Amino acid sequence: MAVAIRLRREGGRNKPYYTIVVADQRSPRDGKFIEIIGNYDPKKPGENFNIQLERAEYWVKNGARPSQTVGSFITKARKKLAA
């Protein structure tokens, strides 16, 4: 089973809100998922995402492939943790 870490869209029209989920790569964007590991609010200024870094690293270590956006969130979270 190919696993992806990606965004799942929620919220209403013109008010997007995303959750960061671990899901089977074949499932639809807003379909079934394995685990919720964070959230992202693009309308919020400043730091607008929250991710459980230890769970993300666990899934990446076990073969999950993050999307480009989620990959940048993981990188930013690692830099923040190191500082």
URJOZI-V609234 format. One record per backbone hydrogen bond with DSSP energy under -1.0 kcal/mol. NH is the residue of the N-H (numbers start at 0). CO is the residue of the C=O. Records with the same first field share a line. If there is no record, write none. Layout:
NH: CO ; CO
This chain:
3: 22
4: 64
5: 20
7: 18
9: 16
14: 11
16: 9
17: 39
18: 7
19: 37
20: 5
21: 34
22: 3
24: 1
26: 23
30: 27
33: 21
34: 21
36: 19
37: 19
38: 49
39: 17
40: 47
43: 40
49: 38
51: 36
52: 50
55: 51
56: 52
57: 53
58: 54
59: 55
60: 56
61: 57
62: 59
63: 58
64: 2
66: 4
70: 66
71: 67
72: 68
73: 69
74: 70
75: 71
76: 72
77: 73
78: 74
79: 75
80: 76
81: 77
82: 78
